[in-house]
C-alpha cells in the first residue's frame, strides 16, 4: 500500500506502484536487471550483497532520491550514475572503488555522500559543485589532499576523516572552512594539519582514539568550550590548550605524567585525567575556582596535596584505582562535594575533617584497608549510597542508623559478625550487601523486614536461616532475575 517492497518478485507484480525497494543482505552477485522496470523507484537499497558492477542503465531510474550500495564489491561506478539528478543520498561505503566519476558535481541535489572505506586516492575537483551537500563521509580513505574546490561547498556541515589504517591527515583542511562538525576519531593520526585553526565555524571536533602527542598552535583559534582528546599518546598537557576558553577538558586514556602550571589559569568546570600516569597533581590546582567535576581515576597517585581543598566549587571527585594511603585534612573544605569515589586504593583511615562533607550523596570506599568506620558518617544527612565492601571492617557504628536517605549499603567482604539493630531505622534502604561476611545469624530487623528492601545479599551461613524465618524482602530478588538488570536500582525501579 505504501510502495515499499523487500521482495523483487512481488514488486514486479505491480511495477508502477513500487517507490521503495530494499534487497539488503540477499547475497546478490549480480544486479537484478528487472529493477529497471520500476520506473517510479525513489529509494533503492542493495547494501550487504556481493555486487561487482552496476549496469549503465541505472541512469534511467530518474526519480531515485536514495541509493544505498554499501558493503558490496564494486570497483567502479557507471558513468550514468550522474544522471540521477534527483539523488539526495548516495551510500557507497565499504566497496573497492578507486575513483569517483569526474562529473560527480552534476548531482546538484545531493545532500549526503558516504564513500568511506574505499581505496580512493583523490577526489574529483567537481565535488566542489555539490552545492546542497551537508554531510560527507571520507573515513578510511588515504587522502593526502582535499580539492580546493571544496571551499565552495557552503552547505557542508559535517565531514568525517581518518579511520582505521589512516596514519596521515590531508595536508590542508582550509577547503573545509565552512563546516561545523569534523570527525577525525579512531584513526592513526600522529599529528593534525597546521591549518586546523582555519576552521573557524567548527562547533565540534572529534580526535579521540588516535596517536596524537601534540597539537598545532593554530588549534587555539578554535572557539570551543569542550576538547576531548581521549585515547591518544599525550604525555603532557599541550600548553596551547591553556590559551583557550575551555569549560571542559577530557584527556582520559593517554600517557600524561605531569601538568603544566598554566592549567591552573584555565576556566575549567570539568576535567577528566583518568587512565593516565600521574604521580602527582600541581599544587596550584586550587586556582581552578570554577571546577565542579574532577576525575583522576586509574593513575599512580599515592598522595594528594593539601591544596586540593582549594577546589571549593567541586561537586564530584573520583580517585578510583590509585595508590592513596591517606587523604589530606583539607578535603574537609570541599563543602559542595556530592560524590566522592575512593574505591580500590590503600586507605587505612580517613581524616577527621571528612565530617564536613555534609552534602555527600555517594561515598564509595570499596577495596581499601579500613578497619573501622568513622561515627561521623552518621552526620551525612543526604547520603544515599555507601559502599564499604571488601575492607577489613569488623563492626559498624550505630550512628549510621541516622542516614534517613540511605538507599544502598554494601558491606560484602567485610569481617562483620553482626549489625546494630538500630539499622531498622533505615526505612529507605533498597539494597544491602552482606555476602562474604562473618555473619552467622540474621539480624532481627532483617527478619522483621525493611519496607523498601528489594536486594539483599547474604553469605551461605545465613541465607538458609533467613529462608527459615521467611524472606523479609518487600520485592524478593532471585539471583537469576538480577542477572537481567544492570544495577540494583534498575531492578527496584522495575519491581515498583
N, C-alpha and C positions, 0 to 999 in steps of 0.2 A: 504493500500500500504506500510505503514511503520511498519506494525506488531503491531500497538497499538490499543487496544480494551478497551471499557468501558462496553460492553455488553457480558456476557458469552455465551449466545445462539448464537450470531453472531460469536463469536470467535470459537465455536465448529464446525462451518461450514468449517473452514479452519485451523484445529488444528496445522498443520505443519508450518503455516505462523506466528503464534502468538508469539511475543517476549516480549510484554509488556501488562499486564492486570491490569486495575485499577477498583476496585469494592468498593471504599470507600463509607461510609455512606449509605449503602443499607439495613441496619437493618438485616443483616445476623446473624442468631443464630447458624448455623452450617456451617462448612467448606464445600463448594461445591466440592464433590469428583471428579466431572468432570474436575476440573482444572488439575488433574494429567495426563490428556490426552495431555496437552500442553507441550510436552517434550522439546520444544525449548525456553521455557519461560526464559527470562533474568531478568525481573522485575515484581514483584507481589505486588500489593498494596491492602490491605484489612483493612485499618485503619477505625476507627469510625464505627465499627459494634458491634455485641453482641456475638462474638465468645467466647466459653468457652474452647475449645480444638482444637488442630491442629493434624490431623492424622499422624501416624508414617510414612506413605508412602510419606510424603513431601520430604523425603530424596532422592526420585527418580528424583526430578527436579534438576539434577546435574549442569545445566547451569545457575542457578539463581545467579545473581550478586547483586540484590537489593531485600530485603524482608521487607515490611512495615506492621507491625501488631499493631501499636499503637492504644490506646483508644479502647480496647476490654475488655473482662473479663477473660482473660487467667490466670489460676493459676499454670500452669506447661507447659513446652516445651517438645516435644517428643525427645527422645534420638537421633533420626536420623537427627536432625537439624544440628548436627556437621558433617554430611556427605556432606553438601552443601559447598564443599571445594573452590568453586569459589566466594563465597559470599564476597562482599566488604562493603556492608551497611546493617545493621540489626537494625531495629527500633522497640522497644518493650515498649516504654514509656506508662504510664497510663494504666497498667494492674493490675493483682493481683498476680504477680509472687513472690514466697517466696524464690526461689533459682534459680541459673543458672546451666546449665549442668557442671559436674565436668571436662569434657574433652573439654570445650569451646575453649581451646587453640589450638585445631586442625584446627580451621578456619584460616588457615595461610594467606589468602588474605584479611582478614577483616581490613578495614581502618576506619570505623565509626561504633560505637556501642552506642545505646541510650537505657538505661534501667531505665530511670528516673521515679520517682513516682510509684514505686513498693515496697511492704513490704519486700525487700531483706535485710537480716541481715548481711550476709557475702558474699564476692566474692570468687570464686574458685581460688585456687593457680595457676591453669593452665592459668589464664588470662594473666599472665606474658609472656606466649609463643606467644601472638598475636604480632608478630614482625613488622607487617605492620601498626598497628593501629595508627591513627593520632588524632582522636577525640573520647573522651569518656564522656558520659553524665551520671552522677550519682546523679543528683539533686533529692531531695525528697526521698532519701534512708537513713534510720537511721544507717549508718555505724559507728561503733566505732573504726574500724581499717582497714587499707589497707594492702593487702598481700605484703610482702617484695619482692615477685617475680616481682612486677610491676616495679621495678628498671631496669629490663631487657628490658622494652618496649622503646627502644631507638628512635623509630619513633614517639612516643606520643608527641603531641604538645599542645593540648587543653584538659583540664579537667574541668567539671562543677560539683560543690558540693553544698551543702546547699539546699535552697529552703524552701517553706512554711512548717512549722511544725518541722523543723530540728533545734534543740537547741544546739547540741554539734557537733563539727567537729571531724574527725578522730584523734586519739591520736597523730599520727605522719604523717607528709607529706613527709618525706625523700624518700619514694619509688617513689615519683613523681619528682625526682631530674632533669629529662631531659626536663620537659615541659617548654613551653614558655608563655602559657596563662592559667590563673587559674581564674575561675568564682565561687565565693562564695557569690554572691549577693542575697539579698532579702530572707534571711533565718531568723533564730532567734538566731544566734551565739552571745554569750556574751564574747567570747574570741577567739583568734586564737592559733593554736598549737605553742608551744615554738620553734619548729624546723623549722618554716616557712622560716627562713633565709637560710636554706639549698638549697632552690630552686634558685640557682644562675643564671640559664638561663632565669628566668622569665623576659619577656618584658612587661607583662600586668597582673595585679591582680585586681579583682573587688570584693570589700567587701561592696558595698553600701547596704543600707536597712537592716542592722542587728541591734543588740543591743550592739555593742561594746562600751566600755568606756575606753579602754586602748589598747596598742599594745605591744607585747613581744619585749625584747631588740634585738633579732635576726632580727627583721624587718629591722633594719638599714643596714643589709648586702645586701638587695635587691638593685640592681643597677637601680634605677628608676628616671625618671625626672618628673613623674606625679604621685600623690597619690590622689585618690578620695574616701573620707570617708563619702559621702552623706548619710543622713538618719540613723545615728547611735545615740548613747547615750553619746557622749563625752561632758564633762563639762569643760575640759581644753584641750588645745592642747598637745598631747603626746610629751614629750621632746625628745623621740627617733627620731622624725622627724627632729629635729634641727641638727642632725648629718648627715643627708642625703643631697646629692646634688640636691635638688628639684628645678625645674623651675616652677612647678605649683602645688598648693595645694587647694583641694576643701573640705570644711567642712560644706557645707550648710545642713540645716535641722538637726542640732544637738542641744545641750543644752549648748554650750560654753558660759561661763560667763567672762572668762579672758584669756589672752595670756601670756605665759612665756616670760621673757626678751630675751631668746635665739632666738625667732622668728626673731628678727632683724638682726641676723647673717646669715640668710638663703639667698641663691642666687635666690630668687623667682622673677618670671616675672609676674605670675598670682596668685591671692589669692582671694578665694571665701569663705567668712564667713557669707553669707546671712542666714536669718532664724535661728538665734541663740538668745542668751540672753545677748549680750554685752551691757554694760552701758558705757564703755569707751574703748579706744584702747591705747596701750602702747605709751608713749610719744616718745620713741626712735624708733618708727616705721619708722622714717625718714631715718634710716640706710639701709632700703631696696632700695638701689640706682638703682636696675635693674627693680623694679616693674613697670609694664606697665598697669595692669588691676587689679582693686580692687573693690570688691562687698561687701558692708556692709548692703544690704537691710534687712528690717524686723528684726531689732534689737531694742534695747531700748536706743539708743544714744540720748542724749539731747544737747550735746556739742561736738565739735571737737577741739582738741588741736591745737595750732599754729604750732606744729611740722609736721602737715600734709603737710605743704608747703615744707618739705624736700624731698618729693617724686617727684623729678624733671623729672623723666622719665615717669611719669604716663600719659597714653593716655585716659583711661576710668575710671571714678569714679561713682559708683552707691550707693546712700544713701536713696533709696526709703523706705517709711513706717517706719520712725523713729520718734523721737520727737524733732527734731532740731528746735531751735528758732532763731539761728543765725549761721553765718559762720565766721571762723577766717579770718583776713586780709591777712594771709599768703597764702590763697588759690590763690592769685594773682601770686604766684611763680610757679604754675603748668602750665607753659607756653606751654607744649606739649599736654595738655589736649584737646581731641577732642569730648568726650561725657561726659556730666555731668547730672546725674539723681538725682533730688531732690524732686520728687513729693511725696505727702502725708506726709508732715512734718508740722511745725508750724512757718515757716519763715514769719516775718513781713517786713523785709527789707534785702537788700543784701549789702555786703561791697563794698566800692568804688573801691577797688582793683580788683574787678571782671573784670574790663575793660581790664586787662592784659591777659585775656584768648583769645587771638586772633586766636587760631586755632580751636575753638569750631565749630563743625558741628551740634551738637544736644544739646539742653538745655531743660530739662523737669522740669517744676515748678508747674504742676497742683496740685490742692488741697493744697494750702498753705494759708497764710494770708496777701499776698502782697496787698497794697492799691495803689501802683504806680509802674511803670515800668521804670527802670533807662534809661536815654537817652543814656548811654554808650553802650547799646545793639546795637545801630546803628553802632558801630565800629566792630562788629563781622562779618567781611567780608566773612567768609567761612560758616556762619550759614545756614543750610538747614532746620532745624526742630526746632520750638519753640512752646512750649505748656505752656500757662498761664491760662488754663481753671480753673474755679471754685476758683478764687481768687477775692477778692472784689475790683478789679481794675475798676476805673471809667473813665479813659482816657488813650489813647495811644500816645506816643511821635511821632512826625513827623519824627524824626531821623531814625526810623525803615524802612523808605522808601529806605534807602541806602543798605538794605540787598539784594543785587542783586542775591544771590544764594538761597534765601529762597523758599522752595517748600511746606512747611507745617506750617500753623499758626493756632493754636487752641485757641480761645477766648470764647468758650462756658462757660456759667455760670458766666460770669463776670457782672459788673454793667455798662458796656459801653452804652452810649446813641448815640455815633457817632464814626466814624472812619475818620482820616485825609484823604483828597482827594489825598494827596501826595502818598498814597499807590498804586496809579495807576502805579507807577514805578516798582511794584513787578511783573515783567513780567514772572518770572519763577514759580510763586505761583500756585500750583496744588490743594491744599486743604485749605479751610478757614472755620473755625467753629465759628458761631455767634449765635448758638442756646441758649436759656435761658438767653439772654441778655436783656437790656432795650431799644434796638434799636426800633424805631417806623418808621423810614424812611430808604429806601435803599440808601446807598451811591451812588453818581452819577457814580463813577468809576466802581462800580459793574453793574450799569445799562448799561453802555457802554461796559462792559466786559473786562476780563483779558485774554490774549491769551492762557495761559496754564491751566486755572482753569477747573477742572473736578469734583471737590467735594466741594459743597457749602451747609452749614447747616445754616438755618435761623430760628428765632423764629416765632410763629404764627402771630405776629403783622406785620411782614414784608414779609413773604413768598407770601402772596396774592398780595401785591404791586409789587413784583418782577415779578410775572406772568403777571401782567397788562402791564408792560413795555417790556415784552418778556424776557425769561430766557437768561442770558448772558453767560451761560456755553459753553465752547468750545466743551465739550462732556458731555451732561447732565447725571446726575446720579439719578435714582429714588431710593426711599427707598427700594423697592423690589429688584432692581438689586444689590444694595450694600450689601444685605444680603448674596450673593453668594461669596463674597470676604473677605479675612481676613484683609485687610488693604486698605487705600485709594490709596497707591502706587501700590498695586497689580491691583486694578481696572483701574487706569490710564494707567498702562503698557498694560493691556488687551485692553483698549479702543484705544490705539495707533495702 
